[in-house]
């Protein structure tokens, strides 16, 4: 059975300001099971899939990597999508967050201590994704998941997860917008010519 990455689950839960009882309610698991999983333990695929659906992340991201070199998920950063990021950016600056510039005013990184997040404007995302794909994201905070391989991560997605759209972005990444049980996430990797040759992108990946 897979081993659940307890630290990832606990950190993700705390970023959402959820209690263990709230995560149990969202996942259909017991609070006792959530507490056990956060201590890192073996779990059935059914339990892993229920937890991944509640967190809105691929099942692979909540499992312990086989080893440090073979880890599929590199990091997960919450990304808030807004029509205009300026008001939120001012608020985070006032709280003392450091701003990580990306070269585009429509997307910035923020960091305070061990916490990090991304603010992305709808207009910024529209530069890469189709408007129909990103419209449901406005006002949401979704996991932005850096992976070793988008193709590999997609192969581990449980049903009924779908890839809404996959694109090669202006920033030099391949990104897949994933929908699972009404929740969204983005899988991302730096692309190379080999990546593009093996992974169809843009409109050809839109789910119907």
C-alpha positions in Angstrom: 0.0 0.0 0.0 1.2 3.6 -0.6 2.7 5.6 2.2 0.9 9.0 2.8 3.2 12.0 3.0 1.9 13.2 6.4 3.8 16.5 6.5 2.4 17.5 3.1 -1.2 16.7 4.2 -0.8 18.6 7.5 0.9 21.6 5.9 -1.8 21.8 3.2 -4.6 21.5 5.8 -3.1 24.3 7.9 -2.7 26.6 4.9 -6.4 26.2 4.3 -7.1 26.9 8.0 -8.9 23.5 8.3 -9.2 21.4 11.4 -8.7 17.7 11.1 -12.4 17.4 11.7 -13.1 19.7 8.7 -10.8 17.7 6.4 -12.4 14.5 7.6 -15.8 15.9 6.6 -14.6 17.0 3.2 -12.9 13.6 2.5 -15.5 11.3 4.0 -12.8 9.8 6.3 -12.8 9.9 10.1 -10.9 12.5 12.1 -9.0 9.6 13.6 -7.9 8.5 10.2 -6.8 12.0 9.3 -4.7 12.2 12.4 -3.2 8.9 11.6 -2.4 9.9 8.0 -0.7 13.1 9.1 1.8 10.9 11.1 2.7 9.3 7.7 1.4 5.7 7.4 0.3 3.2 4.8 -3.2 3.7 3.3 -5.4 2.0 0.8 -5.7 3.6 -2.7 -9.4 4.3 -1.8 -8.3 6.4 1.2 -5.6 8.1 -0.9 -8.1 9.0 -3.6 -10.6 10.3 -1.1 -8.0 12.5 0.5 -6.6 13.8 -2.8 -10.2 14.7 -3.9 -10.7 16.7 -0.7 -7.4 18.5 -1.1 -7.9 19.0 -4.8 -4.5 17.7 -5.7 -3.3 14.6 -7.6 -3.0 11.4 -5.5 0.7 11.2 -6.3 1.3 14.5 -4.5 0.2 13.1 -1.1 2.2 9.9 -1.3 5.8 9.6 0.0 8.3 9.6 -2.8 10.2 6.3 -3.3 13.4 8.2 -2.8 14.6 11.8 -3.0 15.8 11.4 -6.6 12.6 9.8 -7.8 10.1 12.2 -6.3 7.5 13.2 -8.8 6.3 16.3 -7.0 8.9 19.0 -6.4 6.7 21.5 -4.5 3.1 22.7 -4.1 2.3 26.4 -3.9 -1.2 27.8 -3.4 -2.2 30.1 -6.3 -5.0 32.6 -5.9 -6.6 33.7 -9.2 -8.2 37.2 -9.2 -9.6 39.7 -11.7 -7.2 42.2 -10.2 -4.4 41.2 -7.9 -3.4 44.8 -6.9 -5.7 45.1 -3.8 -4.6 41.7 -2.4 -0.9 42.4 -3.2 -1.1 45.7 -1.2 -2.6 43.7 1.7 0.1 41.1 1.7 2.8 43.8 1.4 1.3 45.5 4.5 1.6 42.2 6.4 5.3 42.1 5.6 5.3 39.5 2.8 8.3 39.7 0.5 7.3 40.0 -3.2 9.0 37.8 -5.8 8.7 39.5 -9.2 8.1 37.3 -12.2 8.6 40.0 -14.9 4.8 40.3 -15.4 2.7 42.5 -13.1 -0.2 40.1 -13.5 1.6 37.3 -11.6 3.7 37.6 -8.5 5.1 35.3 -5.8 4.8 36.1 -2.1 6.8 34.7 0.8 6.8 35.1 4.5 8.9 32.7 6.6 8.2 29.2 5.3 4.9 30.3 3.7 4.6 31.0 0.0 1.8 31.8 -2.4 1.2 33.0 -5.9 -1.2 35.8 -7.0 -2.3 35.5 -10.7 -4.6 37.8 -12.6 -7.2 36.4 -15.0 -5.7 38.5 -17.7 -2.3 36.9 -17.1 -3.7 33.4 -17.3 -5.6 34.3 -20.4 -2.2 34.8 -22.1 -1.7 31.1 -22.1 -5.1 29.3 -21.4 -8.4 29.7 -23.2 -10.9 32.0 -21.5 -13.4 29.1 -21.2 -10.9 27.0 -19.3 -9.9 29.6 -16.7 -13.3 31.3 -16.1 -14.1 28.9 -13.2 -10.8 29.7 -11.5 -11.6 33.4 -10.7 -11.8 33.9 -7.0 -10.4 30.5 -6.2 -7.1 29.4 -4.6 -5.8 26.3 -6.2 -2.7 24.1 -5.9 0.1 25.0 -8.4 2.1 21.8 -8.4 5.7 21.6 -9.8 6.3 18.1 -11.0 9.2 16.2 -12.6 6.9 15.2 -15.4 3.4 16.5 -16.3 2.9 13.4 -18.4 3.8 11.2 -15.5 1.6 13.1 -13.1 -1.4 12.9 -15.4 -1.0 9.1 -15.7 -1.5 8.9 -11.9 -4.6 11.0 -11.7 -7.6 9.0 -10.4 -10.9 8.9 -12.1 -12.9 11.1 -12.6 -10.0 13.7 -12.9 -9.8 15.3 -16.4 -7.2 17.6 -18.0 -9.2 20.7 -19.0 -6.4 22.1 -21.0 -2.6 21.7 -21.4 -0.4 24.5 -22.7 3.2 25.5 -23.4 3.4 28.8 -21.6 5.2 32.1 -22.2 7.2 31.4 -19.1 8.8 28.2 -20.5 6.6 25.7 -18.8 4.2 23.0 -19.8 1.1 23.3 -17.6 -1.9 21.1 -17.3 -5.1 22.5 -15.8 -6.8 19.6 -14.0 -10.3 19.3 -12.7 -11.2 16.7 -10.2 -14.6 16.5 -8.4 -15.2 20.2 -8.9 -11.7 21.2 -7.7 -8.9 22.5 -9.9 -5.1 22.3 -9.8 -2.3 23.1 -12.2 0.5 20.6 -12.9 3.7 22.3 -14.2 7.2 21.5 -15.4 9.9 23.3 -17.3 9.7 22.2 -20.9 12.3 21.1 -23.3 12.1 20.2 -27.0 11.7 16.5 -25.9 8.8 17.5 -23.5 7.0 19.3 -26.3 7.6 16.4 -28.8 6.0 13.9 -26.4 3.2 16.1 -25.1 0.5 17.6 -27.2 -0.4 21.1 -26.0 -2.9 23.9 -26.2 -6.4 23.3 -27.8 -5.7 19.7 -28.6 -5.8 18.9 -24.8 -9.1 20.6 -24.0 -11.5 18.1 -22.5 -15.0 17.9 -24.0 
